[in-house]
Amino acid sequence: MIKKITNEILIPTGIFILLLLGMVYFPYIPLKLFNIDINKFSPSMKILYSFCTDIGYMIILFFLYKETLIDNFKKFTKNFKSNADTCFKYYFLGLAIMFVSNIVITIFFKGANANNENTIRELIGLYPLYMVFNVSIKAPFQEELIFRKSIKDMILTYKNNKFTKYLYIITSGLIFASLHVIGSATSPLDYLYIIPYLSLGLAFSSLYYKTDNIFSTMFIHCIHNTSAVLLLLLAGV
């Protein structure tokens, strides 16, 4: 019993916590190890450093989930049209709720600001090539493995029933949404923007539960982020 709890609850939970911490703190590890002051870097060197640590963490995630990634990729591409149709059904529902909630917040809560989106918009204007990689490739790959795959392993490995299904979907959606807002919020009203992110988070976690294929959510997450970046670039940010 103890071994089962360890293998199916404690280890998946530990992996999720470590990956979440790694997502935030991994870029600082080389700086601490080699006593490097990043403030002495030029802006272009900072971007290059960020790119290198992004790639480094993606490699760690790839090897951690190598078997799942290879297996899921084969299955997703084998029935691409059917899988893509399922992805868009869940995505458009989440997008519709996201769109409506954004409008409601904009109209009725004038003091609320989507600071995370504003920051991304500014960075796209300054570093378009890096941000295309960051938003369109790194974020879908990294966030889906951490917020979808590792949370699903944490909650559903021990027991998969109706309760744990919805616990997983809600937990995954809330963590995904919260981490997109908490770090950039400057007033209590800013936390209202958790709602739009939550709509997408719930759509993505529901999609992953439905398909049990991480490339379903990576694919639609990439579509969403790339579309947003292209619109910003075409609009001149």
N, C-alpha and C positions, 0 to 999 in steps of 0.2 A: 504493500500500500504506500509506504513512504517513498519507495523507488518510483512508483507510478506518479505520485504527486510531484516529485522532483523533476522527472522527465517531461511531464505533460503540463505542469503549471510553473514551477519555479524557474526552470531553465528558459522556456519561452519568454517569461516575464523579464528575466535578467537580460536576455538578448534584446528585447524591445527597449529597455531602459538604456542599455549601452549604446544602441544604435541612435537613439534619440539624443543622448549626450554627445555622441560622436558627430552627429549632424551639426551641432552647435559649436563644439569645441575642437574638432579635429584640425581646423586651420591654425589653431594656436599652438598645437603640440610642437611642430618644428621650430617655431619661434622661441618657445621656452627651452627646448632641448639644446639649441645652438645659440641661445642668448642673442637673438636678432631683434633689433628695433625696427619694426615695420614702418614707423613714422619717418624713418630716414629714406624710405623707398620713394621713387618718383611715382606719379599716378599710373604710368604704364607698367612699372614694375609691380605695383600692388595688384593690378589686374592680372598680370602674368602669374604672380604668386597664387592668387585666388583660383585661377584656371588650373594650375598644377595640383593644388590641394583638392579641388573639385574632382579632378580625374583620379587622384589617389583614393579618395573615399568611395568613388564609384567602383573602382577596382576591388576594394575590400568587400563591398556589397555584392559584386558579381561573384566573387569566389565563395562567399558565404551562402549564396542562393544559386550557385551554378547549375545544379541538377534541375531545380525548379524552372529556372529561366530557359534552359535549353529545351526541356520538355514542353513547357507552355508555349514557347515560340513556335515549335513545330506544329502543335495542335492549333494554334491561332491562325497561322498562315495556311494550313491545310484546308480550313473552312473559312477563309478570310471574309467572304461576302456575308455569310450567315452571322459570323461573329461581329462584323462591323455593324450590321443592321441592329443587333442586340445592343451594342455599345451606344449607338445614336438614339435609340429609344429611351434608354435611361438618361443619357446626357441631355436631351432636349427637355425632358421633364425637369431635371435639376436646373437647367439654364433658365427655363421659364420662371421658376420660383425665384431664382437669383435675380433675374431682371425685374420682376415685380417688387421684390423686397428692397432692391436698390432704389427704385422710384419712390416707394413709400417713405424710406428713410430720408431721401433727398428733399421731399416735399414737406414732411411733417417734423423733421428734426434738423433744423438749419445748422446747429452747432456741431453736428457729427461730421467727421472727416475720415475718408478712406486713406489713411496715411501710408499704408503698405503699397497701395496702388500708385499713390503719388510719388513715392520713392522709386518704385520700379520705372515709372514714366521718366523721371529725371535721369536715371541711370541708362535707360535706353537711348536717351538723347546724347549722353556723354560717351557711352561705350556700346554702340549698337551690336557689333559682332559678338562681343563677350556675352551680352545680355540675351541674344538669340540662343546661344549655347546654353546659358544658365537657365533661362525660362523654358525653352522648348525641348531640351534634352536632359539636362541634369535634374531639374525639378521633377518631371514625371517619373524618371527612373528612380531617383532617391526617395521621393515622397511616397510613391506607391509601394515600394518595398517596405518602408518603415511604417507608414500609416495604414496600409492595407494588409500586406502579407504578415508582418511581424505581430500586428495586433490580432489578426485572425488566428495565428498560431497560439498566441497568448490566451485567448478566450475560448477557442473552439477545439483545441487539441484534446483537452481533458473530457469535455462533454459537448456534443453538438445536438441541441434540441431547439425548440421554438424560442425559449427564453434566451439562450445564449446567442442565437441568431440575431435577435433584435438588440441584445446587449452589445454584440460586436458592431453592428451597423451604426448604432448611436454613438458608442465610444469612439470608433474610428472617425466618424463624421465630426464629432465635437473636438477631438484633439487636433484634427486637420484644420478645422475652422479657427480654433482658438490660437494656434501657433502662427496663423497668418495675420492675426490682429493684435494680440497681447503686446508683442515687442515694439509695436509702432504706435500704440494708442497714447494719446496725450490728454484725453478727457474721458469721463464716464460714457458720454454719448458715442464715442468712437467704437465702443464695444458692441454697439448695435450692428456693426458690419460683420460680426460673427455670423449673423443670420444668412446673408448671401453666400458666404463661404460654406456654411453648414449645409445649405441646399445642394451644393455640388458635392460636398463631402459625403452626404447621405446617398446621393446618386451613385457615386463611385464605389462606396462600400457595399451597397446593394447589388451593384453590377458584379463586383468581385465575388460576392457570396453566390450569386446566380451562376456565374460561369466557372468559378474556381480556376480562373486563368488570369495571371497578373498582367499579361499583355493586353487584356481587354481594357483595364483601367489606364495602363501606360499609354495605350494608343489614343484613347479619347481625351486623356489629360494633355497629351502632346498636341492634339488637334485644337483643344480649347486655348492653351497657352500660346501656341504659334499664331492662331487667328488673332488673338488680342495684340500680340507684338506687331504683326503685319499691319493691323489697323492703325496702331499708334505711329508706326514708321510712315505709312502712307499719309497720315494726317499731319505729319511733321512734328509729332509728339506735342 
